[in-house]
Amino acid sequence: MPQTILGSFEGEWFEVSTPEQARLLSDPAALRHLEPFLGRTRGAGAAAREAGVSVERMLYRVRQFLGAGLLEEVGEKRRTGRPIRLYRAPAGLRVPFHLTPFADLEAQLIRHGRPFDRLRARAGARRLAELELGTRLLYRDSGGEVHSEVLLPEGRTLAEVRVRHFGGDYMGVLWLDEQTARRVQAHLDALREELSGQGTEREGARPYLVQTALLSLDPGDREEWLGPPG
């Protein structure tokens, strides 16, 4: 049984066996339509509302999933007029890489990360506009490190800005010794544990984009690690 990282799973795994199944499960847009059915029984209307798409678009995807063997019709819900057809997808799916349409693992990661990259850019730009920020600063600090950052409002510190507008993003290439890298990894593991179970819409909460990454780069490949400053 696969060892999962982000959550526990005790059901049976569906083994993807065709390129068409793997293609659909490698497409973020298709996954958005399949997600409401994973391990649950839903009608197309309820699934469309959950996914935030039109019923017509959901019905198109349902036909795709049925044809590919990723979804099955499991019954009907009686009501006045035409009954509602109910569908269900496996609760867990294993997607072998060799069946996917990707040339290599890098291409797979780029495709899966593209929607989050767009979301990060859109949400980040909206936040900068709300704060009336746009001017950037590019400088080498007194310790010799080069930074690129947003110019804060006149007379305001980052702590003061975050009293009302918390959030933001930070990324950069840092040179860490093994002890420091392990300490950062422990912080990220603790954060992931704290956020476990927070992925479901609920009253009193709003959605936030959370991204973490700690990946070892090749010190001999300057093109890989000598990226943009800041």
Backbone hydrogen bonds, N-H to C=O, Kabsch-Sander energy under -0.5 kcal/mol:
donor,donor_aa,acceptor,acceptor_aa,energy
4,T,2,P,-0.8
14,F,92,G,-2.8
15,E,13,W,-0.6
16,V,14,F,-0.8
16,V,94,R,-2.5
22,A,18,T,-2.1
23,R,19,P,-2.6
24,L,20,E,-2.2
25,L,21,Q,-2.1
26,S,22,A,-0.7
26,S,23,R,-0.7
27,D,24,L,-1.1
31,L,27,D,-2.6
32,R,28,P,-1.8
33,H,29,A,-0.9
33,H,30,A,-0.6
34,L,30,A,-1.6
35,E,31,L,-2.5
37,F,34,L,-1.9
38,L,34,L,-0.7
38,L,35,E,-1.2
39,G,89,A,-2.1
40,R,37,F,-1.9
42,R,40,R,-0.5
42,R,87,Y,-2.3
44,A,85,R,-0.5
47,A,43,G,-2.3
48,A,44,A,-2.3
49,R,45,G,-2.1
50,E,46,A,-2.1
51,A,47,A,-2.3
52,G,48,A,-1.2
53,V,48,A,-2.3
58,M,54,S,-2.1
59,L,55,V,-2.8
60,Y,56,E,-1.8
61,R,57,R,-2.0
62,V,58,M,-2.8
63,R,59,L,-2.0
64,Q,60,Y,-1.6
65,F,61,R,-3.0
66,L,62,V,-2.7
67,G,63,R,-2.3
68,A,64,Q,-1.9
69,G,65,F,-0.8
69,G,66,L,-0.8
70,L,65,F,-2.4
71,L,65,F,-1.1
72,E,88,R,-2.1
74,V,72,E,-0.5
74,V,86,L,-2.2
75,G,86,L,-0.8
77,K,84,I,-2.7
78,R,76,E,-0.6
84,I,77,K,-2.5
85,R,83,P,-0.5
86,L,75,G,-2.8
87,Y,42,R,-2.8
88,R,72,E,-2.0
89,A,37,F,-2.2
89,A,40,R,-0.6
92,G,12,E,-0.5
94,R,14,F,-2.8
95,V,93,L,-0.5
99,L,96,P,-1.4
100,T,97,F,-1.7
108,Q,104,D,-1.6
109,L,105,L,-2.4
110,I,106,E,-2.3
111,R,107,A,-2.1
112,H,108,Q,-2.4
113,G,109,L,-2.1
114,R,110,I,-1.2
117,D,113,G,-2.2
118,R,114,R,-2.3
119,L,115,P,-2.2
120,R,116,F,-2.7
121,A,117,D,-2.2
122,R,118,R,-2.5
123,A,119,L,-2.7
124,G,120,R,-2.5
125,A,121,A,-2.3
126,R,122,R,-2.0
127,R,123,A,-2.0
128,L,124,G,-2.2
129,A,125,A,-2.2
130,E,126,R,-2.2
131,L,127,R,-1.8
132,E,129,A,-1.0
133,L,128,L,-3.2
137,L,149,E,-3.5
139,Y,147,H,-2.2
141,D,139,Y,-0.5
141,D,145,E,-3.2
144,G,141,D,-2.2
147,H,139,Y,-3.2
149,E,137,L,-2.4
151,L,135,T,-3.1
152,L,150,V,-0.5
156,R,153,P,-2.2
161,V,157,T,-2.2
162,R,158,L,-2.1
163,V,159,A,-0.5
163,V,160,E,-0.7
164,R,160,E,-0.6
164,R,161,V,-0.9
165,H,161,V,-2.1
171,M,230,G,-0.5
174,L,172,G,-0.6
176,L,174,L,-0.7
181,A,177,D,-2.6
182,R,178,E,-2.4
183,R,179,Q,-1.7
184,V,180,T,-2.5
185,Q,181,A,-2.3
186,A,182,R,-2.0
187,H,183,R,-1.9
188,L,184,V,-2.4
189,D,185,Q,-2.5
190,A,186,A,-2.3
191,L,187,H,-2.3
192,R,188,L,-2.6
193,E,189,D,-2.1
194,E,190,A,-2.3
195,L,191,L,-2.1
196,S,192,R,-0.6
196,S,193,E,-0.8
198,Q,195,L,-1.9
205,A,202,R,-1.4
210,V,208,Y,-0.6
221,D,218,D,-1.8
222,R,220,G,-0.8
224,E,221,D,-1.0
225,W,221,D,-1.6
226,L,222,R,-2.7
227,G,225,W,-1.7
230,G,146,V,-0.9
